[in-house]
C-alpha cells in the first residue's frame, strides 16, 4: 500500500515539475518574444498550437544556449526562487 502512495507522490512531483517548466516557457513566449528568431516564428505558421509551442521552446532554448535538462531546471528554479 505504501508503494502506491510513493508512486502517486512521484507522479505528482513530476507533474508539478512539468507544469512549472511549461509555465516558464509560456511566460517567455509571451513576454520575451525577442528570444524567438523570425525563422522559428515562420515555421510555426500552419502548425497546431502544441507544435508551435514546441518550436518556440526550441527557439528560446537555442537563444539562451540551453542544451541540457539541468539548464532548464536552473532556469525554472530562478523563476520560482522567490515564490514562497
C-alpha positions in Angstrom: 0.0 0.0 0.0 2.8 2.5 0.8 4.4 1.8 -2.6 1.2 3.1 -4.3 1.4 6.3 -2.3 5.1 6.7 -3.2 4.3 6.2 -6.9 1.5 8.8 -6.6 3.8 11.3 -4.9 6.4 10.7 -7.6 3.8 11.3 -10.3 2.7 14.5 -8.5 6.3 15.7 -8.3 6.9 15.0 -12.0 3.6 16.7 -13.0 4.4 19.7 -10.8 7.9 20.0 -12.4 6.4 19.7 -15.9 3.8 22.4 -15.2 6.5 24.7 -13.8 8.6 24.2 -16.9 5.6 24.8 -19.2 4.6 28.0 -17.2 8.1 29.4 -17.5 8.3 28.8 -21.2 4.8 30.2 -21.7 5.8 33.4 -19.9 9.0 33.7 -22.0 7.0 33.1 -25.2 4.5 35.9 -24.2 6.9 38.4 -22.7 10.3 37.8 -24.3 9.4 37.2 -28.0 12.7 38.6 -29.0 14.2 35.3 -27.9 12.5 33.5 -30.8 14.0 34.2 -34.2 11.9 35.0 -37.2 12.8 31.8 -38.9 11.3 29.8 -36.0 8.2 32.0 -36.0 7.7 31.4 -39.7 8.0 27.6 -39.1 5.1 28.0 -36.6 2.7 29.1 -39.3 0.1 26.4 -40.1 1.2 24.3 -37.1 -1.0 23.2 -34.3 -0.7 25.1 -31.0 1.2 22.2 -29.5 3.7 22.0 -32.4 4.1 25.8 -32.4 4.7 25.8 -28.7 7.4 23.1 -29.1 9.1 25.0 -31.9 9.0 28.2 -29.8 10.5 26.4 -26.8 13.3 25.1 -29.0 13.9 28.7 -30.3 14.1 30.1 -26.8 16.4 27.2 -25.7 18.7 27.9 -28.6 18.7 31.7 -27.9 19.6 31.1 -24.3 22.2 28.4 -25.0 20.2 25.7 -23.1 21.3 22.3 -24.2 20.9 20.2 -21.0 17.8 19.4 -18.9 19.9 20.7 -15.9 19.9 24.1 -17.6 16.1 24.0 -18.0 15.8 23.1 -14.3 18.1 26.0 -13.3 16.0 28.4 -15.4 12.8 27.2 -13.8 14.4 27.4 -10.3 15.4 31.0 -10.9 11.8 31.9 -11.9 10.3 30.2 -8.9 13.1 31.1 -6.4 11.1 33.8 -4.6 7.7 32.2 -4.9 7.4 31.5 -1.2 
